Amino acid sequence: MCSWNNYSKDNAGLLKNSRYKILCEEIQGCKKCFPVEKKRVLLGHGSLNAKIMCIGEAPSIDVEGPGRVFGRLSRPIYEEFLKWIDVKEEDIWTTNVVKCTIPHEAVGNPDKCKAFLLKAGMYMKLWTR
C-alpha cells in the first residue's frame, strides 16, 4: 500500500499523474530493506505544487495505517517550525528520506532510499527552481 495524505485540493489531478503512480509502485516494489508484503509506504503529504519541501528522516514505526511524515514525538516541533516560518502544512510538500516502515518493527535505510527522494523532487520541479 502506498499512501499520501491529500491536504491540498490541487493534488487531485496530480495524484493521478502517472509519474507519481509509477514512483509509488516503484517504492512499493523495492526489496532493498524489507519484503514487499510486510512494508507500509508513505510518499508524503501536502501540495504537490509546493515550492518548499520539508524532509524528515523516516516514518514513525508506532503508527498503523497511512500516518504522517512527522510522528507523535517530532510533530510538535514540526508544527512549531511551520508557525515560526509562517507556512501552512497544506502549502508545502512534506516527505521523508526513508519511505517505508514495518509498523511497530523497523524503518528502512536512508542510504537505500535517496533515489526516491530525488525523483520526487524532480517530478515536482523543486530542483530546477
Summary of the structure (lengths in Angstrom):
residues: 129
radius of gyration: 13.9
end to end distance: 31.2
largest distance: 40.1
contacts: 388
relative contact order: 0.22
helix: 40%
strand: 19%
